[in-house]
Every structure is written in C-alpha cells, then in structure tokens.
Amino acid sequence: MNKALLVMAIVTLALFGYAVKTAHLPPASVSYQEVFYKDNETVVFVERDGWGLFEMNIDPKVKGFELSITFPEGTEYLVEYNGKEYKGTNKFKLEISEGGTMYVHFGIPQELADSIYHENAKAEIKIHMEKMPFWRDDYTLHLIPREND
C-alpha cells in the first residue's frame, strides 16, 4: 500500500512540474497600435532611414512581471512608459506593476534597413513577458518596409 501511494505521489508531482513548465498564461492583456497583420505575420513598418514605432497598451493580470523587448543587433530605442523614458540599444527590460501605454520608437542600423528594402531581408522584434512560476507570453513582430503610396 505504501509503495502504491509513493508511486502516485511521484507521478502527481511529475505531472504538476510538467504543467508548470509548459503553461503559457499571459501576465497581461496587450493591444497594439501601428502593428499590422500581413501574410499571416504580425508586422511593423520600418522607414527607409531605419526608424519605426509602435504602441502597446498593457493591462496587467498580475503585478510585477518582467517585460523584455529584444531588437535586432545594433538597434537604438527610446521607450516611454508612464511618464518615464528609457534609452538604450539591443534589449529593453522593465518590471511592470501597473497598466498604461508604452510607446516604442526604434532605429535599426542603416545596413539592415537597406537590406530589408532592397534584398527582402528578415528582421524581427521579440517581446517576452514572464512572472514565475507559469505566467509567460511571447510575441514576434516582423519588420517590413513601408510600401510606397
């Protein structure tokens, strides 16, 4: 009888651990502006000079989750969130405890912008939100050239 209970306890713990590891519950509801859906991809337009922007309206379900935005190598960014401005390159990280609108203005290297416009190169911005143990979500925004009018 004791062996059967031990086996059941081990199996239950293993299943619980697997469930926590693989669960993907978003820590916030996020809606975007200046982000579009084209050819089954979420896209952001990049100008010929390499600059682009988008907005994120963040409504947290849990407080204190970590938001990180990973840009292509060499990208400069300016992020404004709840009255504070953050400048940097390549990767942005912030702990989010309250809702608001995040304005993300970024500039990719000119060589990458030229290759996106002339060689159909692929580049993307990855957005990751996480709070342990099982609150996490990922978004990928593909960078594409703005179509001429």
C-alpha positions as CSV (number, residue, x, y, z in Angstrom):
1,M,0.0,0.0,0.0
2,N,2.8,2.5,0.9
3,K,4.6,1.8,-2.4
4,A,1.5,2.5,-4.4
5,L,1.0,5.8,-2.6
6,L,4.6,6.7,-3.2
7,V,4.4,6.0,-6.9
8,M,1.2,8.0,-7.2
9,A,2.8,10.9,-5.3
10,I,5.8,10.9,-7.7
11,V,3.6,10.7,-10.8
12,T,1.5,13.5,-9.5
13,L,4.5,15.7,-8.7
14,A,6.0,15.0,-12.1
15,L,2.8,15.9,-13.9
16,F,2.5,19.1,-11.9
17,G,6.0,20.1,-12.7
18,Y,5.4,19.5,-16.4
19,A,2.2,21.5,-16.3
20,V,4.0,24.5,-14.6
21,K,6.9,24.3,-17.0
22,T,4.8,24.2,-20.2
23,A,2.0,26.5,-19.1
24,H,1.7,29.8,-21.0
25,L,-0.7,32.1,-19.3
26,P,-0.2,35.7,-20.4
27,P,0.6,38.0,-17.4
28,A,-1.1,40.9,-19.2
29,S,-3.6,41.8,-21.9
30,V,-1.7,43.7,-24.6
31,S,-3.2,45.5,-27.6
32,Y,-1.0,47.2,-30.2
33,Q,-1.2,50.3,-32.4
34,E,0.9,50.7,-35.6
35,V,1.2,46.9,-35.6
36,F,-0.4,45.2,-38.6
37,Y,-1.3,41.7,-39.7
38,K,0.0,40.9,-43.2
39,D,0.6,37.5,-44.9
40,N,-0.1,35.6,-41.7
41,E,2.6,37.6,-39.8
42,T,2.4,40.4,-37.2
43,V,4.4,43.3,-38.8
44,V,5.8,46.7,-38.0
45,F,6.7,49.1,-40.8
46,V,10.3,50.5,-41.0
47,E,11.1,53.7,-42.8
48,R,13.9,53.9,-45.3
49,D,16.1,55.6,-42.7
50,G,15.6,52.6,-40.4
51,W,13.2,54.2,-37.9
52,G,9.9,52.7,-36.8
53,L,7.5,52.9,-33.9
54,F,4.6,51.1,-32.3
55,E,2.5,51.4,-29.1
56,M,1.5,48.7,-26.6
57,N,-1.5,49.2,-24.3
58,I,-0.7,47.0,-21.3
59,D,-3.3,45.8,-18.8
60,P,-1.6,43.6,-16.2
61,K,-3.3,40.5,-14.8
62,V,-0.5,40.0,-12.3
63,K,1.7,42.7,-10.8
64,G,5.5,42.7,-11.0
65,F,6.0,40.7,-14.2
66,E,9.1,41.3,-16.4
67,L,8.7,42.7,-19.9
68,S,11.6,42.4,-22.3
69,I,11.9,43.6,-25.9
70,T,14.7,42.2,-28.0
71,F,15.6,44.2,-31.1
72,P,17.9,43.3,-34.0
73,E,21.6,43.8,-33.2
74,G,22.7,47.4,-33.2
75,T,19.2,48.9,-32.8
76,E,18.8,52.0,-30.8
77,Y,15.5,52.5,-28.9
78,L,13.5,55.1,-27.0
79,V,10.7,53.6,-24.8
80,E,8.3,55.9,-23.0
81,Y,6.1,54.3,-20.3
82,N,4.0,56.0,-17.6
83,G,5.9,59.3,-17.9
84,K,9.4,57.8,-17.9
85,E,11.8,57.5,-20.8
86,Y,14.3,54.7,-21.4
87,K,17.0,54.8,-24.0
88,G,19.3,52.0,-25.0
89,T,20.4,49.5,-27.6
90,N,19.5,45.9,-28.5
91,K,17.5,44.9,-25.4
92,F,14.9,46.6,-23.2
93,K,13.8,45.2,-19.9
94,L,11.3,46.5,-17.3
95,E,9.2,45.3,-14.4
96,I,5.6,46.1,-15.0
97,S,3.3,46.6,-12.0
98,E,0.6,48.9,-13.4
99,G,-1.1,49.4,-16.7
100,G,-0.5,52.1,-19.3
101,T,0.6,52.8,-22.8
102,M,4.1,52.0,-23.9
103,Y,5.5,53.9,-26.8
104,V,8.4,52.2,-28.6
105,H,10.5,54.2,-31.1
106,F,13.4,52.3,-32.6
107,G,16.1,52.8,-35.2
108,I,17.7,49.7,-36.8
109,P,21.2,50.0,-38.4
110,Q,21.1,51.6,-41.9
111,E,22.7,48.5,-43.4
112,L,19.8,46.3,-42.1
113,A,17.2,48.9,-43.3
114,D,18.8,48.9,-46.8
115,S,18.7,45.1,-46.9
116,I,15.1,45.0,-45.8
117,Y,14.1,47.4,-48.5
118,H,16.3,46.0,-51.4
119,E,17.0,42.4,-50.6
120,N,13.9,41.3,-48.7
121,A,16.0,40.6,-45.6
122,K,14.2,39.3,-42.5
123,A,14.4,41.1,-39.1
124,E,12.2,40.8,-36.0
125,I,11.4,42.2,-32.6
126,K,10.7,39.7,-29.9
127,I,8.5,40.7,-26.9
128,H,8.6,38.4,-23.8
129,M,6.6,38.7,-20.6
130,E,7.2,36.5,-17.7
131,K,6.5,36.1,-14.0
132,M,7.3,32.8,-12.4
133,P,6.0,30.1,-12.0
134,F,3.7,29.9,-15.0
135,W,2.8,33.4,-16.3
136,R,4.6,33.9,-19.6
137,D,3.8,35.0,-23.2
138,D,5.8,35.8,-26.3
139,Y,5.1,37.9,-29.3
140,T,7.2,38.3,-32.5
141,L,6.9,41.4,-34.7
142,H,8.4,41.2,-38.1
143,L,10.0,44.3,-39.6
144,I,8.9,45.1,-43.2
145,P,9.4,48.1,-45.5
146,R,6.7,50.7,-45.7
147,E,5.0,50.4,-49.1
148,N,5.2,53.4,-51.3
149,D,1.9,55.2,-52.0
